[in-house]
């Protein structure tokens, strides 16, 4: 499921660039609308209906929100997306401000998309065995990549290395947080996941607005540093939620303790 977003980033960026150069922007949007309509028809035709046979009771959002771990994950995860989209939305102005050519924008988006597939694969190997250490490491490295972009993103070597790190860690943290919200929700995992979806969408929307504010306040070159701020807050929340939201896994040695 998560790999679809990464493939879309990797393939969509060059494909969108090609469409923009061949078609007008209006024609490009009509083509995308047609693809979306086709996907909707395929979904109606191919996806099976949902079944409530295995559900004992209706999901309770109130009960899910009463769980401390759910609140922690439903706060930290949107903050990560807020930081990501604050920079991702305005990556083109940053690329130009860093001194790279305009053609680097499409390449950058594709690099992030391909790298995130690697991150998803890594997360698939570690999300159950080492959930806490993995998510802390992933967020810390994502924060590091953002913090170093203004200084090292002006060369192809530095930019590609940090964009690759960005893609890997962002792809992985999505898996870690999805697993975390389901674990934290317990018997109310459906409602907890629904709450996370709402806060995630809020994080994405606010991220774009926050990026615009940073762009107009500190300039395009420093947008990565502004985007790193919510990542740092998310890292603190994850670190503090060691018992409920982000507990250690079975292969994390002395860190693995029963929730209190």
ChimeraX attribute file (.defattr): number of C-alpha atoms within 10 A of each C-alpha:
attribute: neighborCount
match mode: 1-to-1
recipient: residues
	/A:1	6
	/A:2	14
	/A:3	17
	/A:4	11
	/A:5	14
	/A:6	25
	/A:7	17
	/A:8	14
	/A:9	21
	/A:10	23
	/A:11	15
	/A:12	17
	/A:13	20
	/A:14	16
	/A:15	14
	/A:16	15
	/A:17	14
	/A:18	12
	/A:19	16
	/A:20	15
	/A:21	11
	/A:22	11
	/A:23	13
	/A:24	11
	/A:25	13
	/A:26	9
	/A:27	13
	/A:28	17
	/A:29	14
	/A:30	12
	/A:31	14
	/A:32	12
	/A:33	12
	/A:34	12
	/A:35	12
	/A:36	12
	/A:37	12
	/A:38	11
	/A:39	12
	/A:40	12
	/A:41	11
	/A:42	11
	/A:43	11
	/A:44	10
	/A:45	9
	/A:46	9
	/A:47	8
	/A:48	8
	/A:49	7
	/A:50	6
	/A:51	7
	/A:52	9
	/A:53	6
	/A:54	6
	/A:55	9
	/A:56	8
	/A:57	9
	/A:58	10
	/A:59	16
	/A:60	14
	/A:61	16
	/A:62	11
	/A:63	13
	/A:64	24
	/A:65	18
	/A:66	11
	/A:67	17
	/A:68	16
	/A:69	26
	/A:70	28
	/A:71	21
	/A:72	22
	/A:73	29
	/A:74	26
	/A:75	19
	/A:76	26
	/A:77	27
	/A:78	26
	/A:79	29
	/A:80	31
	/A:81	28
	/A:82	29
	/A:83	31
	/A:84	26
	/A:85	22
	/A:86	30
	/A:87	28
	/A:88	21
	/A:89	16
	/A:90	18
	/A:91	22
	/A:92	21
	/A:93	17
	/A:94	25
	/A:95	23
	/A:96	17
	/A:97	17
	/A:98	20
	/A:99	13
	/A:100	17
	/A:101	11
	/A:102	12
	/A:103	12
	/A:104	17
	/A:105	20
	/A:106	20
	/A:107	15
	/A:108	22
	/A:109	23
	/A:110	24
	/A:111	23
	/A:112	25
	/A:113	30
	/A:114	21
	/A:115	24
	/A:116	30
	/A:117	24
	/A:118	19
	/A:119	26
	/A:120	24
	/A:121	15
	/A:122	17
	/A:123	24
	/A:124	14
	/A:125	10
	/A:126	19
	/A:127	23
	/A:128	17
	/A:129	15
	/A:130	21
	/A:131	23
	/A:132	27
	/A:133	19
	/A:134	23
	/A:135	26
	/A:136	19
	/A:137	14
	/A:138	25
	/A:139	22
	/A:140	16
	/A:141	18
	/A:142	26
	/A:143	26
	/A:144	18
	/A:145	25
	/A:146	27
	/A:147	20
	/A:148	15
	/A:149	24
	/A:150	20
	/A:151	14
	/A:152	17
	/A:153	24
	/A:154	18
	/A:155	14
	/A:156	13
	/A:157	11
	/A:158	15
	/A:159	23
	/A:160	18
	/A:161	16
	/A:162	23
	/A:163	24
	/A:164	23
	/A:165	23
	/A:166	27
	/A:167	26
	/A:168	27
	/A:169	30
	/A:170	25
	/A:171	28
	/A:172	28
	/A:173	26
	/A:174	21
	/A:175	22
	/A:176	25
	/A:177	24
	/A:178	17
	/A:179	17
	/A:180	27
	/A:181	26
	/A:182	20
	/A:183	19
	/A:184	25
	/A:185	25
	/A:186	15
	/A:187	17
	/A:188	22
	/A:189	19
	/A:190	18
	/A:191	22
	/A:192	29
	/A:193	23
	/A:194	16
	/A:195	18
	/A:196	24
	/A:197	15
	/A:198	12
	/A:199	19
	/A:200	21
	/A:201	14
	/A:202	15
	/A:203	25
	/A:204	21
	/A:205	15
	/A:206	19
	/A:207	26
	/A:208	21
	/A:209	16
	/A:210	21
	/A:211	26
	/A:212	18
	/A:213	15
	/A:214	22
	/A:215	21
	/A:216	11
	/A:217	12
	/A:218	12
	/A:219	14
	/A:220	23
	/A:221	22
	/A:222	21
	/A:223	30
	/A:224	27
	/A:225	22
	/A:226	21
	/A:227	27
	/A:228	24
	/A:229	18
	/A:230	22
	/A:231	27
	/A:232	20
	/A:233	15
	/A:234	26
	/A:235	23
	/A:236	13
	/A:237	19
	/A:238	25
	/A:239	17
	/A:240	13
	/A:241	18
	/A:242	18
	/A:243	18
	/A:244	23
	/A:245	29
	/A:246	29
	/A:247	25
	/A:248	24
	/A:249	21
	/A:250	14
	/A:251	14
	/A:252	16
	/A:253	10
	/A:254	9
	/A:255	15
	/A:256	16
	/A:257	14
	/A:258	10
	/A:259	11
	/A:260	6
